[in-house]
């Protein structure tokens, strides 16, 4: 299937990459939607993507949500967006200029929804948006659009540089940082890792 055919298929199911509400604890910001997710009509829908499992194991949710449950993330104080809105088969297909041009829209969105934090899934989008190549995992020392920023490893199944345990550890650090003022703190208990 060509890119235009994939995009038409995604449009036909009414795919929307944003799962947002005002004043969330965190908005997870992917690079861009995967075409498979756009066609399925749900974020992180590829069975190889570890996003939903990692969120559960890191304690953001008390159950392992499925892609079709993505709207329930709002109940846990979490949201989803993408730096670049154009779906692609691989994130590497997104051009550097697309990230730079997307900065104004993403900053506006963050100011409008005013989350406590934004968590970039991978370094590439933020690096290109702020023209800074030397970024480190974890808490970013500067705010992005007036909100606390974190850089987390991308949970894509194509990202073999991070094991499941390494992903869970990185995401858990963000959850712990949010815990003192987390709006859903009483709702979520850490899952038993053997149940995931």
C-alpha positions, 0 to 999 in steps of 0.5 A: 500500500502506498502512503496516500492509500494508507492515509485515505484508509486512516481517514476513512475510520476517523482516526484522531491521534489526540486523546486530550483533556485540560489539566492532565498529569502527563501527555505522552507525545509520540513522534507521529502516528504509525499508519497501522494505528491510524488504520486501526483507529487507535494509538499504539495499536500494533501488537509489537508496541509496548506502550500499553504494557509499559504504562500498566507496569510503571503504575500509570494504570491499574489495569493493562488497557488495550488500544481500543480503551485509549479514551480511558487514559483520561481517567488516569490523568494521562493523554496522548498526542503526536509531535507530527500529525502525519501517519507513516509506516516508520517514524524515520519517514518524518522529515526533520523540517516537519518536526521543526514546523510542528513546534508552534502547533504542539506548544499551542496545544500544550498551553491550551490543555495545560498538563503538568508534564509532557513526556516525549517518547524518544529524543528526535522530536524535541531535539529537532524542535529546540535545535539541541542534539545532546539530550538525556533521558529523563527529566528535561531541565527546561520547560516546554510550552510552560510545562515540565518536560520528560524524555522517555524511550520510545516503546515501539517494538522497533526500538530494540535498544530498551528492554521491557524492564528498562522502559518500565524503569524509565516510565516509573521515574516519571510516575514517581515524580508526578506522585506527590501531586498526582490527581489519580494517586489513590486510584492506581496501585502498582501492578503485580509484574507477573500479571502483565 
